[in-house]
């Protein structure tokens, strides 16, 4: 069932996806949720492949796309988030592998700014512990 105002998108290579917010709307939602956290001063966003990637201290930690808002999380946090009905591993389309690091948040998390901010902080903190990728 599609909720009021949702979009249904289908392409032969893409998953059938139900979503209610565009990447830009997801960005605004996340910015609103984190404005009272220390993240507000360090997060920035860049367009990437038809979506948006959010960065903390120049390291990607959140994907905003037509699939939803997905956080990069530690394995234990992934398991916890996946217990929430509606959360799922990120997969942009059927030709792409399922992400081992990013989990799409459930609509219930998107509807709760406090919960969304808490997951954003967990994601950012985890991401900053990862080794920096070397630039060529």
N, C-alpha and C positions, 0 to 999 in steps of 0.2 A: 504494500500500500504506500502510495506517495503522499507525504504530508502536504498541506496547502502551501503553495508557493515554491515547491520543490521543482527541480529540473530533472529530466530523465535524459541521459546521454548514452548513445550507442554508436559504436564504430566497430567494424569487423575485428580490429586488433585490440580494442579497448574493452574493458569490463563494463557491463551495464552498471551504471552508478547512479545512486540516488543521492542528491545533495541539495541543501537549501541555501548555501552561501557560495559566492564566487571567491576566488583567491584574495581579491582586494577586500571583500567584506570580512573574510577570515582574518586578514591582517589587521583591520580596524578593530575587530572583536578582541584579538590577542593584545593589541596595544592598549585597549581600554582595561582589560583584565590585569595587565602587569604594571599599570601606571603607578600603583602604590608600592611597588617592589623595587629593589635595587636594580633589577633588570632593565627598567625603563630607560636608564641612562646609557646602557651598554648595547642594547639590541638595535640592529638595523636590518633592512630588508633589501633584497635585490631580485629583479625578475629573472626567472630561470625556466627555460623550456616550456613556456606557456603557463607557468605557475610562479610562485614566489618562494624564495628560500630566506629564512630568518637566521641571522648570525648573532652570536654573542662573542665579543672580542675577536671578530673575523673568523669564527669557526661556526659552520652550519649546525643548527640544532633543531630546526623546525621546517617542515615542508608544508606549503599551503597550495593546494591544487584542486582540480575538480573532483579528486578522490576524497578530499577533506583536509583536516589539519592533523599532521602527524609529527610526533616528537621522537627525537633520537633518545633512546633510553637504555639504561643498564639492564642486563638480562632479568634481574629480580623485579625491577620496575615494569619491564615489558609484561612479565607474567601477571603482575598485579593489575595492570591496566586492561589486559586481555580478559580478565574475569568480569569486567563491566560489560553488560549487554550492549552490543553495537560497536564495541572497539574491535579493530582488526589490524592485521599486519598490512603495511603499505605495499601496494602493487599498482603501478601506474597503468599497465595494460597487460593483456594476456601473453604478450611476447617477452615481457620483462620478468625477471625473477622476483619472488616475494622477498621483501626486505628483511634482513636479519637484525636490523637496528631500529627501524622506525615503526611506530604503531599509530594508527589513525584513532583519534579520540572519539568516543561515543557522543551522540547528540546531547545526552544528559550532562556531559562535562562542558560542552560548548555553551549550554544554557546557564551554567553556574560560574560566574567570574572568579569566585574564590577558588573553586576546584581547578579551573583552567590555569589560574596564576600559579597554584601550587605545583601542577604538573610541569608548567613552563620552567619554574625554578629548579625542579628536580632534573629536568632535561638539560638545562644550561649547566648546572653544577656537574653533572655526569660528563657532558661534552667537554668541559674544560679540563677534565682529568685525563682525557685521551692524548696520546702523543701527537704532536703537531705534524702535519703532512709537509714534507719538503717541497718547496717550489722549485721547478726547473728553470 
